[in-house]
Structure formats: structure tokens, C-alpha cells
Amino acid sequence: MGSSAAGFPMTNTDAIKSLAELFRGHRGAVVLTGAGISTESGIPDFRSPGTGLYNSIDPMEYLSVDAMRARPEVFWKYFTEVFEPSALAEPNAGHIALAKMEAAGYICAIATQNIDGLHQKAGSRSVFEVHGHLRTARCSECQKRFPLSAAFDQVRSGHLPECEGCGESLRPDVVLFGDMMPEAFAQASDAAAESNLMLVVGSSLTVSPANTLAMMSRRLAILNRDPTPFDDRAAVVIHAAAGETLAALAAELL
Ligand code: NAD
């Protein structure tokens, strides 16, 4: 079910038409994506009831800088189990639709909270990975970078990933709880502040400061399966699956 700025309920078909109107009127939109856009590629999100990772453990306990420093073996075992499959996932209809909309000029940038790299795999070119990515790990001492796949191999053979140069421990190039935000977040903020339209897809909008991006554009639209705390600020809200909805939006526009 969708709704308009005034909170009037609309069918999803009507809401997609309204969203398409927004994109036609405000070309060069920014899209903010979260874990929900990748669940249809088989990657669990954090907060979906029943299937999200938060249902079994508190990721904060495992995915923080403090946890990594205090118990590196536990951290790397969990990180490898949970995120190695994400590196092998394939983009779905939602990622592909966004890439086509960028190629046609409707989207100027994607700011993603995801670390799975699926927007780039789908062909999107202007992607700001505000929480890092799964391509590399870096030495916590000399900052030298290595393919993350090599670190995963070391973990699976029972070793802590270490820097080949100085022997210090490696850490993944993702933003953990307690880390500073990367340069990509500043770039995403600039793009959002310059935009006339932001579409949020598949995010609970509860992780700060990434969720502040949703307040920087002049107009907001939200596509998420469940309600978010930002729904009442959006011109159009659609509570539906990302893949088929984005495919329908792209078909409406292209
Ligand atoms: P979240 O888990 O807090 O929220 C995901 C939202 O997506 C939920 O509100 C859910 O209703 C919605 N959703 C789930 N499947 C959907 C679908 N098919 N269509 C539409 N909506 C759907 O995710 P978040 O807001 O991105 O924050 C979680 C943090 O976890 C992020 O910082 C991200 O870095 C990290 N994370 C990333 C991945 C990934 O890279 N794929 C996976 C898990 C977690």
C-alpha cells in the first residue's frame, strides 16, 4: 500500500505513478539504499521481523571496533560467516532498475549503506558506499590493503588475518560501530544537499548518521516493506517489495 504527502492511501500502482511523476519533475535524484534492497538477492538484513540478523544476535556486540579489538577471533569468525556469502551474491531486479534509471539520467548518485557491492555489479556508476565495502581489508598498523577474500581464506583455515608487510592484524574496510564515517559519507551528503529528490529504498532509517541523509534533499520518497520513522516527511511512501516496485517504476519511466 502507498500513501501521498497528505497521508491519503493509494494503491501501489497509483503510488508508483506518483513516484514516476516526481522523478520526471526532478531529474538527477539521489537514492539512499539499505539492506532491504538486497534481501531479494538472498542477503539477510538486520531488522526484518523473523529473518533479520538482529533476531538471532545483536550485531552491535560483534560488529563494533571494541568487539574487534577485544575478541578478534570471535569478530573474524562471525564476520566471515555472515558476510562472505554477500560477496558472492548477484544483483536483483531492484539494483538493475536503479542502474537503468541512472543511465537514463533520472538518478545522479546512489548512497548505499550496503557493503555487498551489488549496485556496481548491476551497472550503477556513481555509488557512495557510506559504510564501506567487502573488496578489501587493511592493516590496522601500516594501512596496507589486501583482498578481503584472502582474509576470509585465512579465517576459514583457522588463522587470524595478518598483514604480509608488518605482521599486524587486518580489519575489513567496512564501517564498524564506533568507526569514523568515511569520505564517501561527505560526498553523499553533498550530493543529497544539492538534490531536489531523494528516494530511500529498503532501509529502516534507524542507523545514524546514514539516516540523516534522508533529511538533506528538498523532497523525500520512501520505498520500504515496513514503516519507517521518516514516513510522515515523505511526499510518496510505498510499503512493498523493492525489486518488483523499482522494476515497475523503471518501466513507467523508460
Ligand atoms: P535494516 O535491516 O535496519 O532495515 C532494512 C529494511 O528493509 C527493513 O525496514 C525492512 O522492512 C526492509 N526490507 C527488507 N526486505 C525488503 C524488500 N525486499 N523490499 C523492501 N524493503 C525491504 O537495514 P538498514 O537500514 O540498511 O541498516 C542496517 C545496517 O546493516 C546498514 O548500515 C548496512 O550497512 C548493514 N547491512 C548491510 C547488508 C548488505 O550489505 N546487504 C546486510 C545487512 C546489514
Boltz pocket constraint, residues with backbone or C-beta under 6 A from the ligand:
constraints:
  - pocket:
      binder: B
      contacts: [[A, 33], [A, 34], [A, 35], [A, 36], [A, 37], [A, 38], [A, 39], [A, 40], [A, 43], [A, 44], [A, 45], [A, 46], [A, 47], [A, 48], [A, 52], [A, 86], [A, 113], [A, 114], [A, 115], [A, 116], [A, 117], [A, 131], [A, 201], [A, 202], [A, 203], [A, 204], [A, 205], [A, 206], [A, 207], [A, 223], [A, 224], [A, 225], [A, 226], [A, 227], [A, 240], [A, 241], [A, 242], [A, 243]]
      max_distance: 6.0
